[in-house]
Amino acid sequence: MEDGLFYKSLKMKNALFLLVLSMFIISCGSSKSMTTKKNTGSKTVVKTENLRNLESRFDGKISKSITDILKDAEKYIGTPYKFGGNTSSGFDCSGFTVKVFEDNDLKLPRRSSDQAEVGNEIDIKEVKPGDLLFFATGGGSRVSHVGIVHDIGSDGEVKFIHASTSKGVIISSLNEKYWNNAYLHAQRVL
């Protein structure tokens, strides 16, 4: 009788572990790039297929407060991913944005879906460093990931800094197929 109870308890623990693990995977997305590179001798050609045009017309001028936020975000590059984490020992995506903004005396809600309601929604063409980008990493339209716009390339390429599940805090691009497909919208909170 006790053995049966023990195995039932073990099965429930395994089921709970799988549920938590699946939430972890969906919560902050992966950072796998789906681009292919082809070396043609003198230069490398990056081929991207079926990407939405998610470029900005940013003019290159940012305030000191945004510069400070980006410097604070950069100091966490390489910090590992940790589900529920919001300290320099490990971050999840929304814990990272909360900490960076907190370091600059600004308050954001803890969950990425709540952060997606703060400030004003803006068109991707208008984004600038410091704006927040939101993603549906599990498909659909439910916000499950957030990042901070880091810089805009001269060609309009939007790069963002975020806590990815696979590589921790990194800088990614909206030109990466995974992020391009998962992108939902941008919010200006500053």
N, C-alpha and C positions, 0 to 999 in steps of 0.2 A: 504494500500500500504506500509506504513512504517513498519507494523507488518511483512509482507512478507520479506522485506529487512533485518529486525532484525533476523528472523529465518534463512535466508540464511547465514548471517554473523556468527551466532552461529554454524551452521552446518560446515562451513569452519573452524572455530576455533577448533571444535571437531576433524575434520579430521586432521588438522595440529598437534593437541595434540597427536592423535593416531600414526601419522607418527613419531613424535619425540620420543614417548615412544617406538615404535618398534625399532628405531635406538639405543636407550639406551639399550634395552635388548640384541640386537645382538652385540653391540660394544665391550663389555668387558666380556661377558660370566658369567656363574654362577659358583659356587664352590661346587655344590652338589656332594657328594661322592656316588658312586653306589656300594660300597663294603658292604658285610654283615658280621657281627661278630657272632660267635657261641661260647658260653662259655661251655667248656668241663670239668669244675670243677677246675683243677689246672692251666689251661692256656686258653687264648682267642685265637681262630683261626680266622684269617681274610681270607675270601674267595673272590678271585677276579676272574672274568670270562672273557675270551676272550680279555685279555689285550695284547697289543704289548709289546715286551721286550724293554723298553726304559731306559736302565741302563747305567751308566758311569763307566769307569775304572780309575777315578780320583785318583791320588796318595796322596792327602791330603795336598799338599804344595801350599799356596797362598801368593801373595805379600802383602805388607802393604797397597798399594793403593786399592786393592780389599777388604781387611779387613775393610778399612775405608768406602768404598762404602756400604758394608753389614751392618756395624754399623749404617750408616745413614738411610739405608732402614728400619732396625729394629725399629728405633725410631718412625716410622710412623705406626707401627702395631696398628690396631684398628681405624685408621682414616677412616671416612665413605667414601663411594663411592659418587662421585658427577660428573655427566656427564659434560665433558668439564673442570673439576677441575684439577688444578696443584699446589695447595697450601695445607698446613697442615690442612686447614678447610675441605678439601674434594678433592679426586683424582679420575680421571678415569685411566684406565690402562696405557696409554701412558703418561699421565700427571705425574703419579707416577714415571715412569722410567726417564723422563726428569728431574724432580725435584731432584731425588737421584743423578743422574749423574752431574747435575748442582751444587749441593752442594759440589761436588768434582772437580769443574772447568772443567768438560767435557760436550760437547754439543752433544745432540741427536736431530733428527727431532721430531716434535710434534706428528705426527700420527704413530700408530703402523705399518701400512703398509710401511711407509717410513723408520722407524727404521729397518724393516726387510731387507732393502737393504744396511745397513751400516755394515762395517767390512767384515768378512769372514764367509761364511756358514761352519759349522762344523758338523760332525757326532755326534749323541747323545752319543756315546761311549767315545767321547773326551771332553764332556762338563765339565766345572769346575765352581766353584762359580764366580759370576760376569758376566757370559755369559748371553745372552738374549734368551728366548724361545718364539716361536710364535705359535699361535693357530688360528684355524678357528672355532669359537664358533657357527657359523650359519651353519656349514656343508660346504662341498666343499673345495676349496683351497684358498679362499680369507682371508688374514690375518685380524683378527678382535680383537686380544688380545695379550698382551705381558706381560712377567714376567721376573724377574732376578733370575738366579740360586742362591739359598741360601746355600745349602749344599748337599753333596753326602753321603749317608749312607754307612756303611761298606759292605753292600750287593749290592751297586751300585744304590740304590734308589735315584732318583733326586728329590729334593725338591726346590721349587721356591717361591719367595715372589712377591706379585702382588696385585693390587686393583681389587677385585671382586665386581660385582654389588650387590650381596646379603649380603656380610659380610665386605665390605671395605678392608683395607689392611690386608692380612693374608698370612700364609705360607701354600702351598698346595703341593701335590705329583703327579708326573707323573704316579704313581700307582693307583690313583683315576680314576675310569672308565671314568668319564666325561672328565678330562684333557687328559687322555691317548688317547681317541678317537679323541679329538680336536687338538692334537699336530701336527704341521706342520714341523718345523725345528728350529735349533739353530744358533745363530750368535755370533761370538767372536768380540767384539768391543774394547777390552782392550789389 
